[in-house]
Amino acid sequence: LSHTQNMLVTAIMHTCVILIFAVEIQMTEKMYGTDPKEDTRHGDRKLVRPMAAFLFFLGLESWMWYLFSTEIPLQRESPPVFCAIFKPLVFFYVSAKARDSLEALWRISRIVMRVLVVEFGLILTFAAVGCRMFGSK
């Protein structure tokens, strides 16, 4: 959407997407309630506030480009939508499998980091012992 030359079309399209996600968030909140302690089926509860913030800033940035940017020359590319770096947040909000895979990746990375730290410590220990035993006198 951000590659169109018409900023008004981009802003309107982003607004439509924002409204659809806002209605979905509102329906989910009404369905499951707003207390995260009582709700165990709503797995994306942690992503509601960041998702709402992302949608707000996406809409704000889209309309700011439309209202305050000068006319874009035809030979130049369209201006970037900087909020687009947070679009994976939408993917994790929508897909439970993506959230599960991210959590598994996080667990595995913690285990790998522990193993690497222990291995690094062992290498340093053996290097210190080797330098002490076979160092030049």
C-alpha positions as CSV (number, residue, x, y, z in Angstrom):
1,L,0.0,0.0,0.0
2,S,2.8,2.4,0.7
3,H,4.1,2.2,-2.9
4,T,1.3,4.1,-4.5
5,Q,1.9,7.6,-5.8
6,N,-1.4,8.9,-4.5
7,M,-1.1,9.6,-0.8
8,L,-4.9,9.9,-0.3
9,V,-5.5,6.4,-1.6
10,T,-2.8,5.1,0.7
11,A,-4.3,6.9,3.7
12,I,-7.8,5.7,2.9
13,M,-6.7,2.1,2.5
14,H,-4.7,2.1,5.7
15,T,-7.8,3.6,7.5
16,C,-9.9,0.7,6.2
17,V,-7.5,-1.8,7.5
18,I,-7.2,0.0,10.8
19,L,-11.0,0.0,11.2
20,I,-11.2,-3.7,10.4
21,F,-8.6,-4.6,13.0
22,A,-10.2,-2.2,15.5
23,V,-13.5,-3.9,15.1
24,E,-11.9,-7.3,15.5
25,I,-10.0,-6.3,18.7
26,Q,-13.3,-4.8,20.1
27,M,-15.2,-8.0,19.3
28,T,-12.6,-10.2,20.9
29,E,-12.5,-8.0,24.0
30,K,-16.3,-8.2,24.2
31,M,-16.3,-12.0,23.7
32,Y,-13.6,-12.9,26.1
33,G,-13.8,-10.1,28.6
34,T,-11.1,-7.6,29.6
35,D,-9.6,-9.4,32.6
36,P,-6.5,-11.3,31.5
37,K,-6.5,-13.4,34.7
38,E,-9.8,-15.0,33.9
39,D,-9.2,-15.4,30.2
40,T,-7.1,-18.4,29.2
41,R,-8.5,-18.8,25.6
42,H,-7.5,-15.4,24.3
43,G,-3.8,-16.2,23.7
44,D,-3.0,-12.9,22.0
45,R,-4.0,-10.7,25.0
46,K,-0.4,-9.5,25.4
47,L,-0.5,-8.2,21.8
48,V,-3.7,-6.1,22.1
49,R,-2.1,-2.9,23.4
50,P,1.0,-3.0,21.0
51,M,-1.4,-3.8,18.1
52,A,-3.6,-0.8,19.0
53,A,-0.5,1.4,19.2
54,F,0.7,0.2,15.9
55,L,-2.6,0.8,14.2
56,F,-2.8,4.3,15.7
57,F,0.7,5.2,14.5
58,L,0.1,3.7,11.1
59,G,-3.0,5.8,10.6
60,L,-1.3,8.9,12.0
61,E,1.7,8.5,9.7
62,S,-0.5,7.7,6.6
63,W,-2.6,10.8,7.1
64,M,0.5,13.0,8.0
65,W,2.1,12.0,4.7
66,Y,-1.1,13.0,2.9
67,L,-1.7,16.2,4.7
68,F,1.8,17.6,5.1
69,S,3.9,16.1,2.3
70,T,4.6,18.0,-0.9
71,E,3.6,16.6,-4.2
72,I,5.7,13.6,-5.0
73,P,7.6,13.9,-8.3
74,L,7.0,11.1,-10.8
75,Q,10.6,10.1,-11.1
76,R,11.1,9.8,-7.3
77,E,9.9,6.8,-5.3
78,S,7.0,7.1,-2.9
79,P,7.9,8.0,0.7
80,P,8.4,5.1,3.1
81,V,5.9,4.2,5.7
82,F,8.1,4.0,8.8
83,C,5.5,2.1,10.9
84,A,5.9,-0.8,8.4
85,I,8.7,-2.2,10.4
86,F,6.1,-3.2,13.0
87,K,4.0,-5.2,10.6
88,P,5.2,-8.5,11.9
89,L,3.3,-7.6,15.0
90,V,0.1,-8.1,13.0
91,F,1.4,-11.5,11.9
92,F,1.9,-12.6,15.5
93,Y,-1.5,-11.1,16.5
94,V,-3.4,-13.0,13.8
95,S,-1.5,-16.4,13.8
96,A,-1.4,-18.6,16.9
97,K,1.1,-20.8,15.1
98,A,3.4,-17.9,14.7
99,R,3.2,-17.0,18.4
100,D,3.9,-20.7,19.3
101,S,6.9,-20.8,16.9
102,L,8.3,-17.5,18.3
103,E,8.0,-18.9,21.9
104,A,9.7,-22.1,20.9
105,L,12.5,-20.1,19.2
106,W,12.9,-18.0,22.3
107,R,13.2,-21.1,24.5
108,I,15.7,-22.7,22.1
109,S,17.8,-19.6,21.9
110,R,18.0,-19.4,25.7
111,I,19.3,-23.0,25.9
112,V,21.8,-22.4,23.1
113,M,23.1,-19.3,24.8
114,R,23.6,-21.2,28.0
115,V,25.5,-23.9,26.2
116,L,27.7,-21.4,24.4
117,V,28.5,-19.6,27.6
118,V,29.5,-22.8,29.3
119,E,31.6,-23.9,26.3
120,F,33.2,-20.4,26.2
121,G,34.1,-20.8,29.9
122,L,35.6,-24.2,29.4
123,I,37.7,-23.0,26.5
124,L,39.0,-20.1,28.6
125,T,39.7,-22.4,31.5
126,F,41.7,-24.9,29.3
127,A,43.5,-22.0,27.6
128,A,44.5,-20.6,31.0
129,V,45.7,-24.0,32.3
130,G,47.6,-24.6,29.0
131,C,49.3,-21.2,29.2
132,R,50.2,-21.8,32.8
133,M,51.6,-25.3,32.2
134,F,53.4,-24.8,28.8
135,G,54.1,-21.1,28.9
136,S,57.6,-19.8,28.3
137,K,59.8,-19.5,31.3
